[in-house]
């Protein structure tokens, strides 16, 4: 499965970058970076997907975003930032292309297309992070759960999602009882099935209708920016 940011590069630039990459497995629950860590590698996920978690004051944290094969981890290096601002926690095991920070900097110097794609991707993430704050403040838990399930399905490329209550808690920033009520509401509407820690999306269109507009707005942002030449 390709990484869409790499696919957006001209063939010559993409081939040169991939020649410097290695294909690595990412394990579920693996932490790539904690806030403040020096970024040693850039990852372009292909089949893995990773939660971006905001942490403060020793709390478990709140999921601010998710990165699958549409994005990259370590993108901060494209802005000359050397330290990770968020915890990067592997949510779904899989593969990624990995590039050392030094090689990435060389690629940035050689490829204007890579710089352009990464800068646009940062703009997409900034918009998503801004919407995430508003979403947690103003939208109902059921709407937010529908949004995150859709986002997770997009990253996992599967209707069956292995999601624990802890993971759902990070997504929604609510306690277990709130997650249970929201999941039951979606189940009652025959949008999802939930058994033994596995959520199955049974009505994708219905779930999109149940989600807040943040989901559609995020998809529009990505399409508008990353698809440009």
TIVEXKOL-155594 format. One line per 5 residues: their letters; for each residue x, y, z of N, C-alpha, C, CB. Coordinates in steps of 0.1 Angstrom, whole numbers, padded with zeros to 4 digits. Glycine has a CB too. Layout:
// TIVEXKOL-155594
a	X:Y:Z:X:Y:Z:X:Y:Z:X:Y:Z  ...
END
This chain:
// TIVEXKOL-155594
xxxxx	0009:-0012:0000:0000:0000:0000:0009:0012:0000:-0010:0000:0012  0006:0022:-0009:0015:0034:-0010:0013:0044:0001:0014:0040:-0023  0022:0053:0003:0020:0064:0012:0017:0076:0002:0033:0068:0020  0006:0083:0005:0000:0093:-0004:0009:0105:-0005:-0013:0097:0000  0016:0109:0005:0025:0120:0004:0037:0117:-0005:0031:0124:0018
xxxxx	0042:0105:-0004:0053:0101:-0014:0047:0100:-0028:0059:0087:-0010  0035:0095:-0029:0029:0094:-0043:0027:0108:-0049:0016:0087:-0042  0026:0118:-0041:0024:0132:-0046:0037:0138:-0051:0018:0141:-0035  0048:0131:-0049:0061:0136:-0054:0063:0132:-0069:0072:0131:-0045  0071:0140:-0076:0074:0136:-0090:0082:0122:-0089:0083:0146:-0097
xxxxx	0081:0114:-0099:0087:0100:-0098:0102:0101:-0095:0085:0094:-0111  0109:0110:-0100:0124:0111:-0098:0127:0114:-0083:0130:0121:-0107  0119:0123:-0078:0121:0127:-0064:0117:0115:-0054:0113:0140:-0060  0106:0109:-0058:0101:0098:-0050:0111:0086:-0050:0088:0093:-0054  0116:0083:-0061:0126:0072:-0063:0139:0075:-0055:0129:0069:-0077
xxxxx	0143:0087:-0055:0156:0091:-0048:0153:0090:-0033:0160:0105:-0052  0142:0095:-0028:0139:0094:-0014:0138:0080:-0009:0126:0102:-0011  0130:0071:-0017:0128:0057:-0013:0141:0050:-0012:0118:0051:-0022  0151:0053:-0021:0164:0047:-0021:0171:0049:-0008:0172:0051:-0033  0168:0059:-0001:0174:0062:0012:0166:0057:0024:0176:0077:0013
xxxxx	0154:0052:0021:0146:0047:0032:0148:0032:0035:0131:0049:0028  0144:0028:0046:0142:0014:0049:0128:0011:0054:0153:0009:0061  0123:-0001:0051:0110:-0005:0054:0110:-0011:0068:0103:-0014:0043  0102:-0006:0077:0103:-0011:0091:0089:-0014:0096:0110:0000:0100  0088:-0024:0105:0075:-0027:0111:0073:-0018:0124:0075:-0042:0116
xxxxx	0061:-0014:0126:0057:-0007:0138:0047:-0015:0145:0051:0007:0134  0050:-0017:0158:0041:-0026:0167:0031:-0018:0174:0050:-0033:0177  0019:-0024:0176:0008:-0017:0183:0013:-0013:0197:-0004:-0026:0184  0010:-0001:0202:0013:0004:0215:0028:0009:0215:0011:-0006:0226  0035:0008:0204:0049:0013:0204:0049:0028:0204:0056:0008:0192
xxxxx	0057:0034:0213:0058:0049:0213:0071:0053:0205:0059:0054:0228  0068:0060:0194:0079:0065:0186:0087:0077:0193:0075:0068:0172  0079:0086:0198:0084:0098:0204:0075:0102:0216:0086:0109:0194  0082:0107:0226:0075:0115:0237:0078:0130:0235:0080:0110:0251  0069:0138:0240:0072:0153:0238:0085:0157:0243:0061:0161:0246
xxxxx	0093:0164:0235:0106:0169:0238:0117:0160:0233:0107:0170:0253  0114:0148:0228:0124:0139:0223:0130:0145:0210:0118:0125:0220  0143:0142:0208:0149:0146:0195:0144:0137:0184:0164:0145:0196  0140:0143:0173:0134:0135:0162:0146:0129:0154:0125:0144:0153  0148:0116:0155:0159:0109:0148:0155:0104:0134:0164:0098:0157
xxxxx	0142:0102:0132:0138:0096:0119:0125:0102:0115:0136:0081:0121  0122:0102:0102:0109:0105:0097:0103:0092:0092:0111:0116:0085  0090:0090:0095:0083:0078:0091:0072:0082:0081:0077:0071:0103  0071:0074:0071:0060:0075:0061:0052:0062:0062:0065:0078:0046  0041:0062:0070:0034:0049:0072:0028:0044:0059:0023:0051:0082
xxxxx	0027:0031:0057:0020:0025:0046:0008:0017:0051:0030:0016:0038  0010:0008:0060:-0001:0000:0066:-0003:0003:0081:0001:-0015:0063  0007:0008:0087:0006:0012:0101:-0002:0025:0103:0020:0013:0109  -0007:0028:0115:-0013:0041:0117:-0010:0045:0132:-0028:0042:0114  -0008:0058:0134:-0003:0063:0147:-0011:0074:0152:0012:0068:0144
xxxxx	-0014:0074:0165:-0021:0085:0172:-0011:0096:0176:-0028:0079:0184  -0015:0108:0174:-0008:0120:0179:-0015:0124:0192:-0007:0131:0169  -0008:0123:0203:-0014:0125:0216:-0008:0137:0224:-0013:0112:0225  -0017:0146:0228:-0013:0157:0235:-0013:0154:0250:-0022:0170:0232  -0002:0157:0257:-0001:0153:0271:0002:0166:0280:0010:0142:0274
xxxxx	-0002:0165:0292:0000:0176:0302:-0002:0171:0316:-0009:0188:0299  0007:0176:0325:0006:0174:0339:0004:0159:0343:-0006:0182:0344  0011:0150:0336:0010:0136:0339:-0002:0129:0336:0012:0135:0354  -0012:0135:0329:-0024:0129:0325:-0021:0119:0313:-0035:0139:0321  -0030:0110:0310:-0029:0100:0299:-0028:0107:0286:-0040:0090:0299
xxxxx	-0035:0118:0284:-0034:0126:0272:-0047:0125:0264:-0023:0121:0264  -0047:0134:0254:-0059:0135:0245:-0054:0134:0231:-0066:0148:0248  -0061:0125:0223:-0057:0123:0209:-0060:0136:0201:-0063:0111:0203  -0050:0142:0195:-0052:0154:0187:-0053:0150:0173:-0041:0163:0189  -0048:0139:0168:-0049:0135:0154:-0044:0121:0152:-0041:0145:0146
xxxxx	-0045:0117:0140:-0041:0103:0136:-0034:0104:0123:-0053:0094:0136  -0023:0096:0121:-0016:0096:0109:-0015:0082:0104:-0001:0101:0111  -0020:0080:0091:-0018:0067:0084:-0011:0069:0072:-0032:0061:0081  -0014:0062:0061:-0007:0063:0049:-0009:0075:0041:-0009:0051:0040  -0017:0084:0047:-0019:0097:0040:-0009:0107:0045:-0033:0103:0043
xxxxx	-0001:0104:0055:0008:0114:0061:0022:0110:0064:0001:0119:0073  0028:0117:0074:0041:0114:0078:0043:0118:0093:0051:0123:0069  0053:0112:0099:0057:0115:0113:0071:0120:0113:0055:0102:0122  0073:0130:0121:0087:0137:0120:0087:0148:0110:0097:0127:0116  0075:0152:0106:0073:0163:0096:0079:0176:0102:0058:0165:0093
xxxxx	0080:0177:0115:0085:0189:0122:0099:0193:0116:0086:0188:0137  0107:0183:0112:0120:0186:0107:0120:0195:0094:0127:0173:0104  0109:0194:0087:0107:0202:0075:0106:0217:0079:0095:0198:0067  0104:0220:0091:0103:0234:0096:0115:0238:0105:0090:0236:0104  0125:0229:0104:0137:0231:0112:0135:0230:0127:0143:0245:0110
xxxxx	0125:0223:0131:0122:0219:0145:0128:0206:0148:0107:0220:0149  0135:0204:0158:0143:0192:0161:0136:0183:0171:0157:0195:0165  0126:0188:0178:0120:0180:0189:0105:0178:0187:0122:0188:0203  0101:0166:0192:0087:0162:0190:0078:0170:0199:0085:0147:0192  0067:0176:0195:0058:0183:0203:0047:0174:0210:0051:0194:0196
xxxxx	0045:0162:0204:0034:0153:0208:0039:0139:0210:0022:0153:0198  0032:0131:0218:0035:0117:0219:0030:0110:0206:0029:0110:0232  0038:0102:0200:0034:0095:0188:0033:0080:0192:0044:0097:0176  0021:0075:0193:0017:0062:0198:0011:0053:0187:0008:0062:0210  0018:0042:0184:0013:0033:0173:-0001:0027:0177:0023:0022:0169
xxxxx	-0011:0030:0169:-0024:0026:0172:-0027:0013:0165:-0035:0036:0169  -0022:0012:0152:-0024:0000:0144:-0011:-0005:0139:-0034:0002:0133  -0007:-0018:0142:0005:-0023:0137:0006:-0024:0122:0008:-0037:0143  0018:-0022:0117:0020:-0023:0102:0033:-0019:0098:0009:-0015:0095  0035:-0014:0086:0048:-0011:0080:0048:0004:0077:0050:-0018:0067
xxxxx	0061:0009:0077:0063:0023:0073:0077:0024:0067:0063:0032:0086  0078:0034:0058:0092:0038:0053:0098:0047:0063:0091:0045:0039  0111:0044:0067:0118:0052:0077:0130:0058:0071:0122:0043:0089  0132:0071:0073:0143:0078:0068:0150:0086:0079:0139:0088:0057  0164:0085:0080:0171:0092:0091:0169:0107:0089:0186:0088:0091
xxxxx	0170:0114:0100:0169:0129:0100:0179:0135:0091:0170:0134:0114  0191:0130:0091:0202:0135:0082:0198:0133:0068:0215:0128:0085  0193:0121:0064:0190:0119:0050:0178:0127:0046:0187:0104:0048  0168:0129:0055:0157:0137:0053:0161:0151:0050:0147:0136:0064  0170:0157:0057:0174:0170:0055:0181:0172:0041:0184:0175:0066
xxxxx	0188:0161:0037:0194:0161:0024:0184:0161:0013:0204:0149:0022  0173:0153:0015:0162:0153:0006:0155:0166:0005:0153:0142:0009  0153:0173:0016:0147:0186:0016:0155:0196:0008:0145:0191:0031  0168:0195:0010:0177:0204:0002:0176:0202:-0013:0191:0203:0007  0174:0189:-0017:0174:0186:-0031:0161:0187:-0038:0180:0172:-0032
xxxxx	0150:0186:-0030:0137:0185:-0036:0127:0196:-0032:0131:0171:-0033  0125:0205:-0041:0115:0216:-0038:0101:0210:-0037:0115:0226:-0049  0099:0199:-0044:0085:0192:-0044:0083:0186:-0030:0084:0181:-0054  0093:0180:-0024:0092:0175:-0010:0089:0186:0000:0104:0167:-0006  0096:0197:-0001:0094:0208:0008:0079:0213:0006:0104:0219:0005
xxxxx	0075:0214:-0006:0061:0219:-0008:0051:0210:-0002:0059:0221:-0023  0052:0197:-0005:0042:0187:0000:0042:0187:0015:0046:0173:-0005  0054:0187:0022:0054:0186:0036:0049:0199:0042:0069:0184:0041  0051:0211:0037:0046:0223:0042:0031:0223:0041:0052:0235:0035  0026:0218:0030:0011:0217:0028:0005:0208:0039:0007:0214:0014
xxxxx	0012:0197:0041:0008:0187:0050:0007:0193:0064:0016:0174:0050  0017:0201:0068:0017:0208:0081:0004:0217:0082:0030:0216:0083  0001:0224:0071:-0011:0232:0071:-0024:0224:0073:-0012:0240:0058  -0024:0212:0067:-0035:0203:0069:-0036:0199:0084:-0034:0190:0061  -0025:0196:0090:-0025:0192:0104:-0029:0203:0113:-0012:0186:0108
xxxxx	-0024:0215:0111:-0028:0226:0119:-0043:0229:0119:-0021:0239:0114  -0049:0227:0107:-0064:0229:0106:-0071:0218:0114:-0068:0229:0091  -0066:0206:0113:-0072:0194:0120:-0071:0196:0135:-0065:0181:0116  -0059:0201:0140:-0057:0203:0154:-0067:0214:0159:-0043:0207:0157  -0068:0224:0151:-0078:0235:0155:-0092:0230:0156:-0077:0247:0145
xxxxx	-0096:0222:0146:-0109:0216:0146:-0111:0207:0158:-0113:0209:0133  -0101:0200:0161:-0102:0190:0172:-0105:0196:0185:-0088:0182:0173  -0099:0208:0188:-0102:0215:0200:-0117:0220:0201:-0093:0227:0202  -0121:0225:0190:-0135:0229:0189:-0145:0217:0190:-0138:0237:0176  -0141:0206:0184:-0149:0194:0184:-0151:0189:0198:-0143:0183:0175
xxxxx	-0140:0189:0206:-0141:0184:0219:-0150:0193:0228:-0127:0182:0226  -0150:0206:0225:-0157:0215:0233:-0172:0216:0229:-0151:0229:0231  -0175:0215:0217:-0189:0218:0213:-0197:0206:0207:-0189:0228:0202  -0191:0196:0203:-0199:0185:0197:-0202:0174:0206:-0191:0179:0185  -0213:0167:0204:-0217:0156:0213:-0208:0144:0212:-0232:0152:0210
xxxxx	-0207:0136:0222:-0198:0125:0223:-0201:0115:0211:-0199:0117:0236  -0214:0113:0209:-0218:0103:0198:-0212:0108:0185:-0233:0102:0197  -0213:0121:0182:-0208:0127:0169:-0193:0125:0168:-0212:0142:0168  -0186:0128:0180:-0172:0127:0180:-0167:0113:0178:-0166:0133:0193  -0174:0103:0185:-0171:0089:0183:-0172:0085:0168:-0179:0080:0192
xxxxx	-0183:0089:0162:-0185:0086:0148:-0173:0091:0139:-0198:0091:0143  -0169:0104:0142:-0158:0110:0135:-0146:0102:0136:-0156:0124:0140  -0142:0098:0149:-0129:0091:0151:-0130:0077:0145:-0126:0091:0166  -0141:0071:0146:-0142:0057:0140:-0140:0058:0125:-0156:0051:0143  -0146:0068:0118:-0144:0070:0104:-0129:0073:0101:-0152:0081:0099
xxxxx	-0123:0081:0109:-0109:0084:0107:-0100:0072:0109:-0104:0096:0116  -0103:0064:0119:-0096:0052:0121:-0097:0042:0110:-0100:0045:0135  -0110:0041:0105:-0112:0032:0093:-0104:0036:0081:-0127:0031:0090  -0103:0049:0079:-0095:0054:0068:-0081:0051:0069:-0097:0070:0067  -0075:0051:0081:-0061:0048:0084:-0059:0032:0084:-0057:0053:0097
xxxxx	-0068:0025:0089:-0067:0010:0090:-0071:0003:0077:-0075:0005:0102  -0079:0010:0069:-0084:0003:0056:-0091:-0010:0059:-0072:0001:0047  -0099:-0009:0070:-0107:-0021:0074:-0119:-0016:0082:-0098:-0030:0083  -0130:-0023:0080:-0142:-0020:0087:-0142:-0026:0101:-0154:-0026:0080  -0132:-0035:0104:-0131:-0041:0118:-0119:-0034:0125:-0128:-0056:0117
xxxxx	-0122:-0028:0136:-0112:-0019:0143:-0111:-0025:0157:-0117:-0005:0144  -0098:-0029:0160:-0095:-0034:0174:-0092:-0021:0182:-0083:-0044:0173  -0102:-0017:0190:-0101:-0005:0198:-0104:-0008:0212:-0110:0006:0192  -0095:-0005:0222:-0098:-0007:0236:-0106:0005:0241:-0085:-0010:0244  -0111:0003:0253:-0118:0015:0260:-0108:0026:0262:-0124:0011:0273
xxxxx	-0095:0022:0265:-0085:0032:0267:-0082:0041:0255:-0072:0026:0272  -0081:0034:0243:-0079:0041:0231:-0091:0050:0228:-0077:0031:0219  -0103:0045:0230:-0115:0054:0227:-0115:0065:0237:-0127:0045:0229  -0111:0063:0249:-0110:0074:0259:-0101:0085:0254:-0106:0069:0272  -0089:0081:0248:-0080:0091:0243:-0086:0099:0231:-0066:0084:0239
xxxxx	-0093:0091:0223:-0099:0098:0212:-0109:0109:0216:-0106:0088:0203  -0117:0105:0226:-0128:0114:0229:-0126:0123:0241:-0140:0106:0232  -0116:0119:0249:-0113:0127:0261:-0124:0126:0272:-0111:0141:0258  -0130:0114:0272:-0141:0112:0282:-0139:0099:0289:-0155:0111:0275  -0147:0097:0300:-0145:0085:0308:-0152:0073:0301:-0151:0087:0322
xxxxx	-0150:0061:0307:-0155:0049:0301:-0170:0049:0299:-0151:0037:0310  -0177:0055:0309:-0192:0054:0308:-0197:0062:0296:-0198:0060:0321  -0190:0074:0293:-0194:0082:0282:-0191:0074:0269:-0186:0095:0282  -0180:0067:0268:-0177:0059:0256:-0188:0048:0254:-0163:0052:0257  -0192:0041:0265:-0201:0031:0265:-0215:0036:0260:-0203:0024:0279
xxxxx	-0219:0047:0265:-0232:0052:0260:-0232:0056:0246:-0236:0064:0269  -0221:0062:0241:-0220:0067:0227:-0220:0055:0218:-0208:0076:0225  -0212:0044:0222:-0211:0032:0213:-0224:0025:0213:-0200:0023:0219  -0231:0025:0224:-0244:0018:0224:-0254:0026:0215:-0250:0017:0239  -0254:0039:0215:-0263:0047:0207:-0260:0044:0192:-0261:0062:0210
xxxxx	-0247:0043:0188:-0244:0040:0174:-0248:0026:0171:-0229:0042:0171  -0247:0017:0180:-0251:0003:0178:-0266:0002:0177:-0246:-0006:0190  -0273:0009:0185:-0288:0008:0184:-0293:0013:0170:-0294:0017:0195  -0285:0022:0164:-0289:0027:0151:-0283:0019:0140:-0284:0042:0149  -0278:0007:0143:-0272:-0003:0134:-0261:0003:0125:-0283:-0008:0125
xxxxx	-0253:0012:0131:-0242:0018:0124:-0229:0010:0127:-0240:0033:0128  -0228:0005:0139:-0216:-0003:0143:-0220:-0015:0150:-0207:0006:0151  -0211:-0025:0151:-0213:-0037:0160:-0201:-0036:0169:-0214:-0050:0152  -0203:-0039:0182:-0192:-0038:0192:-0192:-0051:0200:-0194:-0025:0201  -0181:-0059:0198:-0180:-0071:0206:-0165:-0074:0209:-0185:-0083:0198
xxxxx	-0163:-0076:0222:-0150:-0081:0227:-0138:-0072:0222:-0147:-0095:0223  -0140:-0059:0223:-0130:-0049:0220:-0128:-0047:0205:-0117:-0054:0226  -0137:-0052:0197:-0136:-0050:0182:-0148:-0043:0178:-0134:-0064:0175  -0147:-0032:0172:-0158:-0024:0166:-0158:-0027:0151:-0156:-0009:0169  -0170:-0030:0146:-0172:-0032:0132:-0181:-0022:0126:-0177:-0047:0129
xxxxx	-0177:-0014:0117:-0185:-0004:0110:-0194:-0012:0100:-0177:0007:0103  -0207:-0012:0103:-0217:-0019:0095:-0224:-0010:0085:-0226:-0026:0104  -0224:0003:0087:-0231:0012:0078:-0222:0025:0077:-0246:0016:0084  -0213:0025:0067:-0204:0036:0066:-0211:0049:0063:-0194:0032:0054  -0220:0049:0054:-0227:0061:0050:-0235:0066:0062:-0237:0059:0038
xxxxx	-0242:0057:0069:-0249:0062:0081:-0240:0068:0092:-0257:0050:0087  -0228:0062:0093:-0219:0067:0103:-0214:0081:0099:-0207:0058:0105  -0212:0083:0086:-0208:0096:0081:-0219:0107:0084:-0205:0096:0066  -0231:0102:0082:-0242:0111:0085:-0243:0115:0100:-0255:0105:0081  -0239:0105:0109:-0239:0107:0123:-0228:0115:0128:-0240:0094:0130
xxxxx	-0217:0116:0121:-0205:0123:0125:-0207:0138:0124:-0193:0119:0117  -0199:0146:0132:-0199:0160:0131:-0192:0164:0118:-0192:0167:0143  -0193:0176:0113:-0188:0181:0101:-0172:0181:0101:-0193:0194:0097  -0166:0180:0113:-0152:0180:0113:-0145:0169:0105:-0147:0178:0128  -0152:0158:0104:-0146:0147:0095:-0146:0151:0081:-0155:0134:0097
xxxxx	-0157:0157:0076:-0157:0161:0062:-0148:0173:0059:-0171:0164:0057  -0147:0182:0069:-0138:0193:0067:-0124:0189:0067:-0140:0203:0079  -0120:0179:0075:-0106:0174:0074:-0103:0168:0061:-0103:0164:0085  -0112:0160:0055:-0110:0154:0042:-0109:0165:0031:-0121:0144:0039  -0117:0175:0032:-0116:0186:0022:-0103:0193:0023:-0127:0196:0024
xxxxx	-0098:0195:0035:-0085:0202:0036:-0074:0194:0030:-0082:0205:0051  -0074:0181:0032:-0063:0173:0027:-0064:0173:0012:-0064:0159:0032  -0076:0171:0006:-0078:0170:-0008:-0074:0183:-0015:-0092:0167:-0011  -0078:0194:-0009:-0075:0207:-0015:-0060:0210:-0015:-0082:0218:-0007  -0052:0207:-0005:-0038:0210:-0004:-0029:0200:-0009:-0035:0213:0011
xxxx	-0030:0188:-0006:-0021:0178:-0010:-0022:0174:-0025:-0022:0165:-0002  -0034:0176:-0031:-0036:0173:-0045:-0030:0184:-0054:-0050:0171:-0047  -0026:0195:-0049:-0021:0206:-0058:-0007:0203:-0063:-0021:0219:-0050  -0005:0208:-0075:0008:0205:-0082:0018:0216:-0078:0007:0205:-0096
END
